[in-house]
Amino acid sequence: MTRIAVFNQKGGVGKTTTILNMAAALQRRQLSPLMIDMDPQGHLTQIHETPPQTPHQSLFGFYQDGKPLNQLELPWQSLGHLIPSHRELIKVDSIFGKGPAILNRLKHGLEALEKEVAPRNVLIDCCPYLGVLSLNAIFASDLILIPISSDYLSLQGAQKVEHTLKALEPVLKKRVERRYLMTCYDRRRGMTFEVQEQAKAHFGEEVCETVISENVAVAESPQYKQDVFRYNPHSAGAMDYSALVEELLGKNLIGT
């Protein structure tokens, strides 16, 4: 199965929305995923109906207490399972530093988890800054998905991610697969097409063919603790996320 980190060094680009709706699209194909919320802001966790009450029931318990990941999973109807976040995760950088052991902690935790349960696709919601948590996600992942929200600052954030991934190649001893996803795609704005063309010029064929259109159902669904498929299965947003998963499956970037 595939581990996918969703990351951009700029906030507000649709990382959490992408995780939520990719998970729903995978679940609809009987490919029940595991989501990991690695953002101390915990936006994905807050959409869950029963978020953890203490940090030790969250991913922080994995880092601070050494709890195995399978003890932290929460079932999530129509979406698979979630390992939740907590605001205490912000302390991981200061507590553990940036040595090799901590940078590979999530990778080793997932390897141990895969020995306990059947392999699943893993979707990792990263925080928007480069620190121990984001590096954990990168070190553990097979694919980095970088959302670009059709604006220039978001494109600059994606370029920073590209520079980071290139700098990490000697350490990782491989080139991590990546794809760039246009989100908040508004065909009424000329800037949307300009940013898309610049993204293609920078990243070439690694820009996804699928775009995620600006869509009311995508924006509203988290308010009701739902993915876009449950909220409005016939919306343009549902069709876009379904097409995205089909594209990644078709290119063997998601395990079946």
Secondary structure, DSSP 4 states (H G I P E B T S, - for coil): --EEEE--SSSSSSHHHHHHHHHHHHHHTT---EEEE--TT-HHHHHSSS--SSGGGSHHHHHHS---GGGT-EEETTTEEEE---GGGGGHHHHHTT-HHHHTHHHHHHHHHHHHS----EEEE--SS-SHHHHHHHHH-SEEEEEE-SSHHHHHHHHHHHHHHHHHHHHHTS--EEEEEEEEE-TT-HHHHHHHHHHHHHHGGGEEEEEEE--HHHHHGGGGT--HHHH-TTSHHHHHHHHHHHHHHHTT-S--
